[in-house]
Every structure is written in C-alpha cells, then in structure tokens.
Amino acid sequence: MRLDDYDPNINVEDQRGSGGGGGFGGGGGLLMGLLPMIGSRFGCGGIVVVLILMAVFGGMGGLGGLLGGGQSSAPTTQSGSPRAGTDTTSSCNLTPESKAACNAFSSADNTWEAIFQKNGQRFEAPKLVFFDGNGQSGCGAAQSAMGPFYCPTDQGIYLDTSFFNELSTRFKANGDFAQDYVIAHEFGHHIQKLLGTNAQVQQAQRQASETEGNALSVKLELQADCYAGVWAAANRSRLEAGDIEEGMTAAQAIGDDTLQKQSQGRVVPDSFTHGSSAQRQSWLKRGLDSGDPAQCDTFSGAV
C-alpha cells in the first residue's frame, strides 16, 4: 500500500528502552498488570480461563486488542532494543517498522477526521505508543505477550513493532497491508470510544453472563475489523495488487477458531471474543466494499 509519509504532528509516545511495566516476564506480567482491572467478578478459575476473560474484559472497555482465542502473542526480549525517540520524527524513524506504523496511523488519523467532519461529528485524535517487551498504559501493564491493543482510558494504541515480524512468521500474514490492518483495527477501537459504542458494550457486559459478554466482545471486535476496511476503502487509490489478499490472510490467521485449533486442538465457540476467521474476513470485506461506517453495525442481528 502506497501511503504518504506520516504527518509530523501526529501524537506519538515512545517507551522503548525504558523497561517499563516491571519485573514479571511474558504472560506473568500480563496477568499481574491486568488482574486488578478484572476484579472479583471473574474469580481465579485457571490461567486459560483468565486469559479468555481478559480478552472479554477488553471488550468491556479495558483493552481492545487484535488477538482472541485465548491466545497471547509471544513475548520478546529487550536485549539490543533501540532506545526511545525523543519526538515524533525520531520515534517514527527509529526503525523501518516504526515508520510503517506511523504512516498507517497518520493515514487513519486523517481519514477518520475527514469522515467525522463530513458527518458533523467531533473528532479527537488518539496517540500511538511504542514499547518493547514491557511498557505502561492507562489500562495497566503493556506487554508484548498481549499483542497490539487499544486503551480507551488514555486513548492510546500500544504497539511493540516486533509483532510485525510475528505476524509474518507465526501467522504467515506477509505484506505491508497486513501490518496496516493491525493499526487500522486498533484505530477502529478508538472510533468506538469516540462514538460511545465501547461504553455501551461495557455497560451491557456488566449485566451479562460470560457467554453473553463474549458475544458482545465479538461484535465489538468485528466492528473494528469493518472500520479497518472503511479506512482502506477511503484510500483505495493507494492499494496495490495483492493488498486485499494480504489483509484477508491476516484476518483469517487471527480468527478465534484458528487460534483455538492451534493452541488447544479444539474450537469452543462460546468462548470466542474476537470472532471466527470467516467472520473477521467478512466484516473486513464489508468495510472495504462499502466504505461506509454505517454498514459496520455488528450489533443489529447475527454477525
């Protein structure tokens, strides 16, 4: 995808090289950082259950992440990690992956601002936060094991760019558009925050059973996929041959059913928090085909 260079006025923070988030390695840091947010409602029924419920909690307004299926991204080490940039330009130019992320973030920022203005709505830009291994967000600890995520508390999109390599190697989703989809999906969660969708789902989940809460989380995540497609549609002239296929491959690779088959050898639909591979592809394509955010209503009827 041929994106312009990022706007130097985008809001970028850089925690790389700081070792933020503290001592608990890998998934341990994830659990210790997020369990206080989950609270007594979910109890302590085992690591796998807690991981799934943490994904549900993301739909409740804690974290909006890319990965579901009880899966976490593999943690990375911080040895040899680049130091943080001191401003937007130095942070975005620190690595090729950083620049790609900034370019996609800037494009999404410009696109959604224009959409909001057209509809007479007030747009507020989020921030892009780089970290490596461990970091800190307004929603608690940031860990590479969590994958990319959106924190509505501080309106930050959190990214360890090593995930781009994992996207290619582990998930077999290659290409620049697959990476752009990651950023666009998280930006979609910010749109939900601005429109109040996130708060409405949070309220509904407080009164819902676990299965009902999971279903609401799926709808929230699929809508973020659709919003990613809307962004791509608004920039259709910049798409190159193979880009859409790259996005579809990425969406297929991170479906709950695909991740559950890989991690536990069986599929448990009631535990889905992000949607099946087919659903994620379908809603990404709906956004791409329509270019209309109004077509991303995952909450009316079956998804």
Secondary structure, DSSP 8 states (H G I E B T S, - for coil): -------TTS-EEE-TTS-TT-S--HHHHHHHHHHHHH-GGGTT--HHHHHHHHHHHHHTTS-EES--TT--------TT-----SSHHHHHTSSHHHHHHHHHHHHHHHHHHHHHHHTT------EEEE-SSEEEETTEEEEGGG-SEEETTTTEEEE-THHHHHHHHTS---SHHHHHHHHHHHHHHHHHHHHTHHHHHHHHHHTS-HHHHHHHHHHHHHHHHHHHHHHHHHTGGG--TTHHHHHHHHHHHT-HHHHHHHHHSS--GGG-SS--HHHHHHHHHHHHHH--GGGG-TTSS--
